Amino acid sequence: MSVPGADDIAANLPLPNHAHLPGINARSEDEVLEQVKVLAPSQTRSRDWRENVAWLYGIRLIREGFYWEAHEVLETVWMNAAPNSREKALLQALIHGANARLKQRLGRPNAAARLVALSTEACKRVYEKDGGPVLGLSTETAMAFCSRIRDESDESGPGLLPGGM
């Protein structure tokens, strides 16, 4: 019997009952977000992205349109990244990007545009000196996500996949 890897665990964890839209609906009652945050390693490092359940689940939440929930999970991963690291900057960029999509969904296009600008700027900082992947995300994949507002109804689909998963 094989032991499931972090990608299997993240892929099989239940999604929240519904996407939280602040001011519109209540947060989901399930406890999976808190359980996932506990699984975040004490240090967020690019070389360990394949074993980081919280990182992989946070990306899954974004891909599935759970932007508020993704922010909650990825914030824990961000807190565990080294100060001024590429990992910390990428997580900040993705959190801004998720928040931009949430603001767009809430009918706040100006706030969404401001957050996309912040997301893009943070993402550029990640890859400006070293274009290699960070947490499994290539420059192209990260910039495609960070530089535009895309909701789940966009036909370009969920393009945020680390390491070609």
Secondary structure as UniProt FT lines:
FT   HELIX           6..12
FT   TURN            22..24
FT   HELIX           32..38
FT   HELIX           46..51
FT   HELIX           53..63
FT   TURN            64..65
FT   HELIX           67..79
FT   TURN            83..84
FT   HELIX           86..105
FT   TURN            106..107
FT   HELIX           109..127
FT   TURN            135..136
FT   HELIX           139..146
FT   TURN            152..153
FT   TURN            155..156
FT   HELIX           162..164
//
